[in-house]
Amino acid sequence: MTSKTQLYTNGYVAYLNSLHNVSANTANALAESQAMNEYFPGIYVPFPIVDHVTELLSSGNDKVVILTGHAGDGKSTVATDVFKQLKGYPLNSPLNHPIKEREDILESNATIVKDMSELSSDTRLEWLTEAFQEQGSWLIVSNTGPLLNSLVQYSDTQQIKLEGSEGIESVILDVLDSPLEDVSNATHRIAGFSKELVILNLTRLDNVRLGSSLLAKLVNHESWSDCNACTSQSECPIWKNKEGIANSLETVEERVRWIYTRVCSYEQRLTLRQIVAHLAFSLTAGKSCSEILQYPSEKLAEPEFQQSVLFSESFFGMSSGSKCHDAQNLQAVSLLSKSYFGAPLGVHFDSSLSRSEGMKWAVVPQSCSHIDSHWRTKLNGKQGIRLRGAHRRLNYIMASHHSELEGEYQLFIDEFLQSPSLRLYDKWKTNGDLGLRKSQRRKLTDLCLKVLLELFTGFSANQYESADRLYLTMRRKDKNIVQPTQLVICSLNFRDFDLTYNVELSLPVLSYQKNKANLDIPMPLFDYILSRSKGKIGSALTPIHQSKIDWFHGELLKAYRAENGDNNDDEVTVIKSGISGEITLHNFIYDADKHVLEVEK
């Protein structure tokens, strides 16, 4: 055993640094290497679809199962796990060798193709033909482009026509767009081939929760015990990161999940490989044991050194309040940098930063209390601006909260995340339901409708004497000029709308008359609605969500006309904004005999 007087380098720290691309050593970033690595079983988290895919292949009814997605989504990992299950190997044990390009598993009469994208087009067509026309089930891993091309080519060669469809390509695209919340759903199956075809698109799998759960695996790995042999253990900032997170794991994992949710909702989806790389870098800040051990214990213990390898900073691609340029190589950090997390949140919060007690709601863990205290002494100095940002990030990632200050805590979190609805979405996804009483749901529904009323007419709901109807008007689409007078096409009662929750999409849905017209509401749109309802005017509706609103306008109009036809074509309603801003309604009756409009009495 290593002597306690020696400086010890932990191979697990080197393994963590091999999972990201900040340095040149990325040997263990790919699934092929992970499958054989001694450290991998300790961080292994099974994909939720592995058991289902294994069942499909071993059910006794021959099938062709295709696993597709982006690079880093975990296709190879799923294929490796299915291979292990079919061979009877333990899932949490490393393989002696990577799986071959094609594995014919005689025990299960199944074949696994590790990556069809790496094959020539002729070989892809040859193996697809074998998969559909010979006995046995097949699991084929492929990127989306080669998959689509090969299936279309095979269909043309075999003259396959799918009944009631516009063609195999459109059918595949529809399946690729199907959510993976329920992998057994018929929407993933295509009939018409000689065997049932099942396509599972991993880009539709929620990586956020699976990726966030890996944090616990990383910090609880048994190999951290090797650090006990190092005399610098107690001062090592990497060890302190690990200890601080382990002691506040539930809090930190939740805050990490919220950040990933924010990034994937506003920017773009992160693959599981990108999340793993980001978490691994966040733990070590890219530092190795040998780099840490260059310094004496006294130097390591100084807050100035500790803060340079602090999880709450490296997670955001920062170091001691300044941008860490090497970290920008990480896709997650690059996306995080587009939103400055740690920006000023308000006078109330900022004035409390430099006080001796800090933010009243925050309880900083003991493991980083010395940095918390150190920063508060310097917040009003030359480094104050960047250290204030670092201090906010520390409180967000690590601090628990006093229960009696729940409101202040929630306000801080929402402002830090720059999203007033994110925690709601997280709660709804966890519960699979809005979890609201009828009165609460009615209130939230009306709130959405009042913002839609503004978007449809350009007038605030407060300008109406009674905002209880949604007006669809002949408003200019470019909205370049103010239209104080608008012709109303139709008006819909607020009571005909309801807010429900779609479990497959993991989104709230605004429904008109029980699904005659539906508007699914992604988080950025709901954030806009909540911000507008509170009177904030700084936010703007992005073109993609404006198009969604315009589409819903059209769907509502179609639903109304389908129900009412042209029965009201002799009635004309106009809404008008007066000098005071108050909206008035004017109703007219068209007299066909006199060809005039008469004011309705």
VMD Tcl script that draws the C-alpha trace (Angstrom):
set ca {
  {0.00 0.00 0.00}
  {1.18 3.51 -0.76}
  {2.75 5.31 2.18}
  {0.79 8.19 3.67}
  {3.88 10.37 3.35}
  {3.89 10.10 -0.43}
  {2.20 12.34 -2.96}
  {-0.25 10.13 -4.77}
  {-1.82 10.58 -8.20}
  {-5.30 9.14 -8.58}
  {-5.93 7.39 -11.91}
  {-9.64 8.23 -11.61}
  {-8.88 11.96 -11.88}
  {-6.94 11.24 -15.07}
  {-9.94 9.24 -16.28}
  {-12.27 12.20 -15.65}
  {-9.95 14.46 -17.65}
  {-9.98 11.96 -20.53}
  {-13.77 12.40 -20.85}
  {-13.61 16.01 -22.09}
  {-11.86 17.77 -24.95}
  {-10.23 20.63 -23.05}
  {-6.94 18.76 -23.22}
  {-5.63 16.52 -25.99}
  {-6.27 13.36 -23.98}
  {-9.84 12.31 -24.87}
  {-9.18 8.58 -24.97}
  {-12.27 7.60 -22.99}
  {-14.81 9.94 -24.58}
  {-16.16 7.28 -26.95}
  {-18.42 4.39 -25.99}
  {-16.01 1.85 -27.48}
  {-13.36 2.82 -24.91}
  {-15.85 3.17 -22.07}
  {-17.08 -0.38 -22.54}
  {-13.63 -1.72 -21.60}
  {-12.58 0.86 -19.00}
  {-12.14 -0.21 -15.38}
  {-13.68 3.03 -14.07}
  {-16.77 2.97 -16.29}
  {-18.91 0.53 -14.23}
  {-18.82 2.98 -11.32}
  {-20.42 5.77 -13.36}
  {-22.68 3.54 -15.46}
  {-26.32 4.61 -15.71}
  {-28.46 2.36 -17.94}
  {-30.46 3.98 -20.73}
  {-34.18 3.58 -20.11}
  {-34.72 1.96 -23.52}
  {-32.14 -0.86 -23.20}
  {-34.58 -3.38 -21.69}
  {-37.21 -2.57 -24.30}
  {-34.80 -3.00 -27.23}
  {-33.56 -6.30 -25.78}
  {-37.15 -7.48 -25.43}
  {-37.91 -6.54 -29.04}
  {-34.98 -8.60 -30.30}
  {-35.72 -11.66 -28.14}
  {-39.54 -11.67 -28.32}
  {-39.67 -14.56 -30.82}
  {-41.17 -12.41 -33.59}
  {-38.45 -11.31 -35.99}
  {-38.00 -7.56 -36.13}
  {-35.60 -4.97 -37.51}
  {-34.87 -2.37 -34.85}
  {-33.00 0.75 -35.92}
  {-31.37 3.02 -33.37}
  {-30.57 6.48 -34.70}
  {-29.57 9.89 -33.40}
  {-26.70 12.34 -33.29}
  {-23.09 11.53 -32.46}
  {-22.82 11.35 -28.66}
  {-26.48 10.51 -28.01}
  {-25.54 7.07 -26.69}
  {-26.39 4.82 -29.64}
  {-23.24 2.74 -29.26}
  {-23.71 2.53 -25.49}
  {-27.26 1.19 -25.95}
  {-26.04 -1.31 -28.54}
  {-23.27 -2.47 -26.18}
  {-25.75 -2.89 -23.32}
  {-28.14 -4.86 -25.53}
  {-25.23 -7.03 -26.62}
  {-24.36 -7.70 -22.97}
  {-27.95 -8.63 -22.11}
  {-28.32 -10.97 -25.09}
  {-25.00 -12.64 -24.21}
  {-25.85 -12.82 -20.51}
  {-23.02 -10.50 -19.40}
  {-23.47 -8.16 -16.38}
  {-24.34 -4.63 -17.53}
  {-22.06 -3.02 -14.95}
  {-18.95 -4.99 -15.92}
  {-16.45 -3.92 -18.60}
  {-16.01 -5.98 -21.76}
  {-12.69 -7.60 -22.64}
  {-12.94 -6.21 -26.17}
  {-15.16 -3.74 -28.05}
  {-18.08 -5.23 -29.95}
  {-17.35 -5.91 -33.60}
  {-18.86 -4.04 -36.54}
  {-21.33 -6.91 -36.83}
  {-22.15 -9.30 -34.02}
  {-24.17 -12.42 -34.82}
  {-25.54 -13.66 -31.49}
  {-26.49 -17.30 -31.99}
  {-27.98 -17.68 -28.48}
  {-30.73 -15.15 -29.32}
  {-30.84 -15.51 -33.12}
  {-30.10 -11.79 -33.30}
  {-27.60 -9.61 -35.12}
  {-26.22 -6.24 -34.02}
  {-24.67 -3.79 -36.49}
  {-22.64 -1.34 -34.42}
  {-22.66 1.58 -36.87}
  {-24.18 1.32 -40.33}
  {-22.98 4.88 -41.06}
  {-19.40 3.62 -41.38}
  {-20.32 1.10 -44.11}
  {-20.35 1.70 -47.84}
  {-23.74 2.23 -49.47}
  {-23.49 -1.18 -51.16}
  {-22.77 -2.95 -47.86}
  {-25.61 -1.05 -46.15}
  {-28.04 -2.21 -48.83}
  {-26.70 -5.79 -48.66}
  {-27.07 -6.02 -44.88}
  {-30.51 -4.35 -44.91}
  {-31.66 -6.92 -47.45}
  {-30.34 -9.70 -45.24}
  {-31.98 -8.16 -42.16}
  {-35.44 -8.10 -43.73}
  {-35.33 -11.29 -45.77}
  {-33.49 -13.82 -43.58}
  {-34.47 -15.28 -40.22}
  {-33.64 -13.50 -36.98}
  {-33.99 -10.05 -35.47}
  {-31.56 -7.22 -36.13}
  {-30.46 -4.15 -34.21}
  {-28.90 -1.59 -36.54}
  {-27.21 1.57 -35.26}
  {-27.01 4.44 -37.74}
  {-26.84 8.20 -38.06}
  {-30.02 9.68 -39.49}
  {-28.77 10.61 -42.98}
  {-27.36 7.19 -43.98}
  {-30.38 5.50 -42.39}
  {-32.85 7.51 -44.47}
  {-30.91 7.03 -47.70}
  {-30.46 3.30 -47.19}
  {-34.10 2.61 -46.30}
  {-35.33 4.60 -49.30}
  {-32.86 2.74 -51.55}
  {-33.98 -0.62 -50.15}
  {-37.66 0.28 -50.59}
  {-37.08 1.27 -54.20}
  {-35.11 -1.93 -54.87}
  {-37.84 -4.12 -53.34}
  {-40.66 -1.95 -54.75}
  {-42.19 -1.52 -51.30}
  {-45.26 0.70 -51.16}
  {-46.72 1.67 -47.81}
  {-50.49 1.84 -47.85}
  {-52.02 5.29 -47.35}
  {-48.69 7.13 -47.25}
  {-46.93 9.66 -49.41}
  {-43.81 7.50 -49.49}
  {-41.33 5.73 -47.25}
  {-39.30 8.91 -46.66}
  {-42.22 10.89 -45.19}
  {-43.21 7.92 -43.01}
  {-39.67 7.60 -41.62}
  {-39.48 11.34 -40.94}
  {-42.75 11.16 -38.99}
  {-41.41 8.28 -36.89}
  {-38.13 10.10 -36.27}
  {-40.12 13.02 -34.85}
  {-42.04 10.84 -32.39}
  {-41.26 11.38 -28.68}
  {-39.51 8.58 -26.80}
  {-41.42 8.99 -23.56}
  {-43.26 5.77 -24.41}
  {-40.95 3.55 -26.46}
  {-43.65 0.89 -26.84}
  {-45.89 3.35 -28.67}
  {-47.06 2.30 -32.14}
  {-45.74 5.58 -33.57}
  {-42.24 4.03 -33.63}
  {-43.34 1.10 -35.80}
  {-43.63 0.89 -39.57}
  {-45.66 -1.91 -41.20}
  {-45.35 -2.93 -44.84}
  {-41.92 -4.57 -44.80}
  {-41.36 -8.31 -44.63}
  {-40.57 -7.81 -40.91}
  {-41.87 -5.23 -38.50}
  {-39.60 -2.16 -38.58}
  {-39.05 -0.24 -35.33}
  {-37.14 3.07 -35.42}
  {-36.03 4.70 -32.16}
  {-34.56 8.18 -32.44}
  {-32.36 8.97 -29.42}
  {-32.44 12.69 -30.19}
  {-36.01 12.54 -28.87}
  {-34.83 11.14 -25.53}
  {-34.56 13.50 -22.56}
  {-30.84 13.69 -21.83}
  {-31.16 16.30 -19.09}
  {-32.34 14.06 -16.25}
  {-30.20 11.11 -17.28}
  {-27.14 13.35 -17.61}
  {-27.74 15.18 -14.34}
  {-28.04 11.89 -12.47}
  {-24.49 11.06 -13.59}
  {-23.17 13.71 -11.21}
  {-23.95 11.46 -8.23}
  {-22.12 8.59 -9.93}
  {-19.07 10.74 -10.61}
  {-18.70 12.04 -7.05}
  {-19.59 8.77 -5.30}
  {-17.22 6.62 -7.34}
  {-15.28 4.18 -5.16}
  {-11.97 5.25 -6.74}
  {-12.01 8.52 -4.80}
  {-10.84 6.44 -1.85}
  {-7.45 6.25 -3.56}
  {-6.99 9.90 -2.61}
  {-6.65 8.81 1.02}
  {-3.05 7.89 0.20}
  {-2.16 11.49 -0.67}
  {-0.79 13.87 1.97}
  {-2.35 16.84 0.13}
  {-5.84 15.35 0.21}
  {-7.37 17.78 2.71}
  {-6.16 20.86 0.77}
  {-6.70 19.50 -2.76}
  {-9.33 21.64 -4.56}
  {-10.45 18.67 -6.67}
  {-11.09 16.66 -3.51}
  {-12.91 19.63 -1.97}
  {-15.12 19.86 -5.06}
  {-15.99 16.21 -4.69}
  {-16.65 16.51 -0.93}
  {-18.70 19.69 -1.25}
  {-20.95 18.16 -3.91}
  {-21.27 14.83 -2.07}
  {-22.41 16.66 1.08}
  {-24.99 18.73 -0.83}
  {-25.73 16.27 -3.62}
  {-29.49 16.66 -3.82}
  {-29.23 20.44 -4.00}
  {-26.38 20.52 -6.52}
  {-27.92 17.88 -8.79}
  {-31.19 19.81 -8.90}
  {-29.45 23.11 -9.73}
  {-27.36 21.39 -12.43}
  {-30.50 19.87 -13.93}
  {-32.16 23.28 -14.05}
  {-29.20 24.80 -15.90}
  {-29.19 21.99 -18.47}
  {-32.95 22.40 -18.87}
  {-32.47 26.12 -19.50}
  {-29.74 25.54 -22.10}
  {-31.62 22.78 -23.95}
  {-34.86 24.80 -23.99}
  {-33.34 28.07 -25.17}
  {-30.23 27.17 -27.13}
  {-29.89 23.62 -28.40}
  {-30.00 20.09 -27.12}
  {-26.89 18.67 -25.47}
  {-25.91 15.08 -26.18}
  {-25.17 12.77 -23.29}
  {-21.49 12.71 -24.26}
  {-21.37 16.52 -24.06}
  {-23.02 16.49 -20.62}
  {-20.59 13.86 -19.30}
  {-17.63 15.84 -20.64}
  {-18.95 19.00 -19.02}
  {-19.50 17.42 -15.60}
  {-16.09 15.75 -15.66}
  {-14.39 19.06 -16.46}
  {-16.44 20.86 -13.80}
  {-15.11 18.50 -11.13}
  {-11.43 18.87 -12.04}
  {-11.38 22.23 -13.87}
  {-9.15 20.34 -16.28}
  {-6.42 20.00 -13.63}
  {-4.51 16.76 -13.09}
  {-3.11 15.42 -9.83}
  {0.43 16.20 -10.98}
  {-0.53 19.82 -11.65}
  {-2.10 20.18 -8.23}
  {0.85 18.56 -6.47}
  {3.31 21.05 -7.93}
  {2.24 23.36 -5.11}
  {2.92 22.99 -1.38}
  {0.00 22.33 0.95}
  {0.11 25.92 2.22}
  {-0.44 27.24 -1.30}
  {-3.23 24.77 -2.02}
  {-5.07 25.83 1.13}
  {-5.18 29.51 0.13}
  {-8.64 30.73 -0.97}
  {-7.08 32.33 -4.08}
  {-5.97 28.89 -5.26}
  {-9.11 27.07 -4.14}
  {-11.36 29.46 -6.04}
  {-9.55 28.72 -9.32}
  {-10.71 25.08 -9.23}
  {-14.18 25.61 -7.76}
  {-17.06 23.54 -9.18}
  {-19.50 26.45 -9.25}
  {-17.05 28.38 -11.46}
  {-15.70 25.64 -13.73}
  {-19.28 24.46 -14.40}
  {-19.98 27.82 -16.04}
  {-16.60 27.93 -17.80}
  {-15.21 30.46 -15.34}
  {-12.23 30.64 -13.00}
  {-12.12 33.10 -10.07}
  {-14.76 35.23 -11.76}
  {-12.99 35.40 -15.14}
  {-13.69 33.44 -18.29}
  {-11.69 30.24 -18.68}
  {-10.86 30.24 -22.39}
  {-9.88 26.56 -22.53}
  {-13.34 25.62 -21.27}
  {-14.95 27.21 -24.34}
  {-13.97 24.03 -26.22}
  {-16.79 22.32 -24.36}
  {-20.11 22.59 -26.19}
  {-22.03 22.95 -22.91}
  {-19.83 25.85 -21.77}
  {-20.07 27.48 -25.19}
  {-23.87 27.45 -24.92}
  {-23.82 28.59 -21.29}
  {-21.68 31.57 -22.26}
  {-24.51 32.96 -24.40}
  {-26.38 33.75 -21.19}
  {-24.31 35.46 -18.52}
  {-25.18 33.39 -15.47}
  {-24.13 35.44 -12.49}
  {-25.25 38.83 -13.79}
  {-26.69 41.37 -11.31}
  {-30.10 40.24 -10.09}
  {-31.33 43.33 -8.29}
  {-30.36 45.84 -5.62}
  {-31.83 43.74 -2.81}
  {-29.69 40.70 -3.60}
  {-26.52 42.59 -4.52}
  {-26.52 44.77 -1.41}
  {-26.59 41.64 0.77}
  {-23.61 40.00 -0.95}
  {-20.91 41.88 0.94}
  {-22.59 41.74 4.35}
  {-21.07 39.49 6.96}
  {-24.08 37.15 6.88}
  {-24.28 37.08 3.06}
  {-27.59 36.49 1.31}
  {-30.15 35.83 4.02}
  {-31.78 32.91 2.21}
  {-28.50 31.11 1.43}
  {-26.77 28.48 3.55}
  {-23.36 27.85 1.98}
  {-21.84 24.39 2.74}
  {-18.91 24.21 5.13}
  {-16.66 22.94 2.33}
  {-16.72 26.31 0.56}
  {-17.53 28.66 3.45}
  {-13.92 29.91 3.52}
  {-14.20 31.03 -0.12}
  {-17.59 32.57 0.59}
  {-16.10 34.61 3.45}
  {-12.99 35.49 1.46}
  {-15.02 36.83 -1.46}
  {-17.25 38.99 0.74}
  {-14.17 40.87 1.96}
  {-13.19 41.72 -1.62}
  {-16.54 42.46 -3.26}
  {-16.08 46.22 -2.93}
  {-12.49 46.24 -4.20}
  {-10.94 46.20 -7.66}
  {-12.03 42.61 -8.26}
  {-15.53 43.31 -6.99}
  {-17.44 43.08 -10.27}
  {-16.19 39.67 -11.34}
  {-16.20 38.27 -7.79}
  {-19.83 39.30 -7.35}
  {-20.68 37.18 -10.38}
  {-18.68 34.29 -8.96}
  {-20.42 34.70 -5.60}
  {-23.86 34.55 -7.22}
  {-22.86 31.37 -9.05}
  {-21.57 29.85 -5.80}
  {-24.87 30.59 -4.05}
  {-26.86 29.20 -6.97}
  {-24.97 25.91 -7.28}
  {-24.13 25.11 -3.66}
  {-26.34 26.98 -1.19}
  {-29.38 25.47 0.46}
  {-32.04 27.84 1.78}
  {-33.81 28.75 5.00}
  {-37.38 27.47 4.83}
  {-38.78 30.74 6.23}
  {-37.21 32.61 3.29}
  {-38.73 30.40 0.59}
  {-40.03 33.37 -1.41}
  {-36.66 35.13 -1.50}
  {-34.95 31.91 -2.49}
  {-37.38 31.24 -5.34}
  {-37.00 34.79 -6.63}
  {-33.21 34.46 -6.66}
  {-33.33 31.13 -8.49}
  {-35.79 32.35 -11.13}
  {-33.80 35.51 -11.75}
  {-30.51 33.61 -11.92}
  {-31.96 31.12 -14.43}
  {-33.50 33.99 -16.41}
  {-36.68 31.95 -16.61}
  {-39.77 32.45 -14.43}
  {-41.29 29.13 -15.53}
  {-38.36 26.69 -15.50}
  {-38.99 25.31 -12.02}
  {-42.65 24.84 -12.91}
  {-41.73 22.87 -16.02}
  {-39.34 20.72 -14.01}
  {-42.05 20.00 -11.43}
  {-44.64 19.22 -14.12}
  {-42.29 16.80 -15.85}
  {-41.49 15.06 -12.57}
  {-45.18 14.66 -11.72}
  {-46.39 14.08 -15.29}
  {-49.19 16.55 -14.60}
  {-49.83 20.24 -13.91}
  {-50.91 19.33 -10.38}
  {-53.14 22.41 -10.13}
  {-56.55 22.85 -8.59}
  {-59.33 23.82 -10.96}
  {-59.24 27.44 -9.83}
  {-55.45 27.60 -10.24}
  {-55.63 26.10 -13.72}
  {-58.37 28.56 -14.66}
  {-56.23 31.46 -13.48}
  {-53.21 30.25 -15.46}
  {-55.35 29.64 -18.55}
  {-56.76 33.17 -18.40}
  {-53.26 34.55 -17.97}
  {-52.18 32.83 -21.22}
  {-55.28 34.04 -23.04}
  {-54.77 37.65 -21.99}
  {-51.28 37.64 -23.47}
  {-52.65 36.00 -26.64}
  {-55.27 38.72 -26.76}
  {-52.46 41.28 -26.82}
  {-50.57 39.36 -29.50}
  {-53.66 38.99 -31.68}
  {-54.89 42.59 -31.42}
  {-51.92 44.63 -30.19}
  {-53.98 45.92 -27.27}
  {-53.24 45.05 -23.63}
  {-55.89 43.06 -21.77}
  {-56.04 45.92 -19.24}
  {-57.43 48.20 -21.96}
  {-60.60 46.10 -22.23}
  {-63.48 46.76 -19.88}
  {-63.87 43.02 -19.43}
  {-61.09 40.78 -20.76}
  {-63.00 37.51 -21.01}
  {-63.03 36.96 -24.77}
  {-60.29 36.31 -27.30}
  {-60.70 38.47 -30.42}
  {-59.40 37.32 -33.80}
  {-59.12 40.45 -35.90}
  {-58.05 41.59 -39.38}
  {-54.75 42.92 -38.10}
  {-51.75 43.52 -40.35}
  {-49.30 40.64 -40.09}
  {-46.23 42.90 -40.22}
  {-47.50 44.89 -37.19}
  {-45.44 47.87 -38.39}
  {-48.18 50.38 -37.69}
  {-50.64 50.85 -34.85}
  {-54.20 49.92 -35.81}
  {-56.56 51.69 -33.38}
  {-59.56 50.24 -35.22}
  {-59.76 46.58 -36.20}
  {-62.41 44.41 -37.77}
  {-63.24 41.37 -35.62}
  {-63.44 38.08 -37.50}
  {-64.73 36.21 -34.47}
  {-64.52 36.22 -30.69}
  {-64.05 33.20 -28.45}
  {-65.04 32.88 -24.81}
  {-62.17 32.35 -22.38}
  {-64.24 29.59 -20.76}
  {-63.92 27.50 -23.92}
  {-60.18 27.15 -23.30}
  {-58.33 24.95 -20.84}
  {-54.70 24.33 -19.94}
  {-53.71 20.64 -19.90}
  {-50.43 18.70 -19.82}
  {-49.09 16.50 -22.62}
  {-46.94 13.79 -21.02}
  {-45.35 12.70 -24.32}
  {-44.23 16.22 -25.19}
  {-43.63 17.17 -21.54}
  {-45.34 20.48 -22.27}
  {-48.46 22.36 -21.16}
  {-51.04 22.67 -23.91}
  {-53.66 25.39 -24.36}
  {-56.72 23.62 -25.73}
  {-59.83 25.14 -27.35}
  {-63.09 23.23 -26.88}
  {-61.46 19.92 -26.00}
  {-58.75 19.68 -28.66}
  {-60.47 21.43 -31.58}
  {-57.33 23.58 -31.65}
  {-54.22 23.09 -29.49}
  {-51.20 25.25 -28.75}
  {-48.30 23.44 -27.08}
  {-46.31 25.93 -25.02}
  {-42.53 25.39 -24.81}
  {-40.67 27.05 -21.98}
  {-39.41 30.16 -23.86}
  {-42.97 30.95 -24.94}
  {-44.31 30.44 -21.42}
  {-41.52 32.65 -20.04}
  {-42.62 35.33 -22.50}
  {-46.24 34.94 -21.40}
  {-45.36 35.21 -17.70}
  {-43.09 38.21 -18.32}
  {-45.74 40.05 -20.36}
  {-48.39 39.26 -17.77}
  {-46.20 41.03 -15.18}
  {-45.84 44.08 -17.41}
  {-42.25 43.49 -18.56}
  {-41.68 45.00 -21.99}
  {-38.03 44.15 -22.62}
  {-38.56 40.62 -23.93}
  {-39.46 39.97 -27.56}
  {-41.19 36.97 -29.08}
  {-38.78 35.04 -31.29}
  {-39.82 34.35 -34.92}
  {-40.27 30.62 -34.31}
  {-42.73 31.24 -31.48}
  {-44.44 34.07 -33.36}
  {-45.04 31.57 -36.17}
  {-46.51 29.17 -33.62}
  {-48.87 31.89 -32.40}
  {-49.88 32.77 -35.98}
  {-50.54 29.10 -36.69}
  {-52.74 28.82 -33.58}
  {-54.65 31.91 -34.74}
  {-55.41 30.11 -38.00}
  {-56.41 26.88 -36.23}
  {-58.82 28.77 -33.96}
  {-60.37 30.46 -36.96}
  {-60.82 27.12 -38.74}
  {-62.39 25.57 -35.61}
  {-64.79 28.51 -35.25}
  {-65.88 28.39 -38.89}
  {-66.32 24.63 -38.78}
  {-68.73 25.09 -35.89}
  {-70.56 28.26 -36.97}
  {-70.21 28.37 -40.77}
  {-71.38 31.69 -42.22}
  {-74.36 32.13 -39.88}
  {-73.06 35.49 -38.64}
  {-72.07 37.01 -41.97}
  {-74.64 39.80 -41.51}
  {-73.05 40.90 -38.20}
  {-69.96 43.10 -38.06}
  {-67.95 43.85 -34.92}
  {-65.21 46.45 -34.66}
  {-62.89 47.08 -31.73}
  {-61.53 50.58 -31.31}
  {-58.95 52.15 -29.05}
  {-59.88 55.63 -27.84}
  {-57.56 58.49 -26.90}
  {-57.50 57.28 -23.31}
  {-56.49 53.81 -24.47}
  {-59.77 52.20 -23.46}
  {-61.05 49.58 -25.92}
  {-64.67 49.81 -27.01}
  {-66.66 47.37 -29.13}
  {-69.05 48.48 -31.87}
  {-71.53 46.00 -33.31}
  {-73.27 46.53 -36.66}
  {-75.94 44.68 -38.62}
  {-75.70 44.53 -42.40}
  {-79.04 45.26 -44.08}
  {-78.84 43.37 -47.39}
  {-81.91 45.13 -48.78}
  {-80.59 48.64 -48.13}
  {-76.90 47.69 -48.51}
  {-76.04 49.60 -45.36}
  {-74.59 48.90 -41.93}
  {-76.82 49.71 -38.99}
  {-75.70 50.10 -35.41}
  {-76.95 47.20 -33.35}
  {-79.21 48.35 -30.54}
}
mol new
graphics top color blue
foreach p $ca { graphics top sphere $p radius 0.5 }
foreach p [lrange $ca 0 end-1] q [lrange $ca 1 end] { graphics top cylinder $p $q radius 0.2 }
display resetview
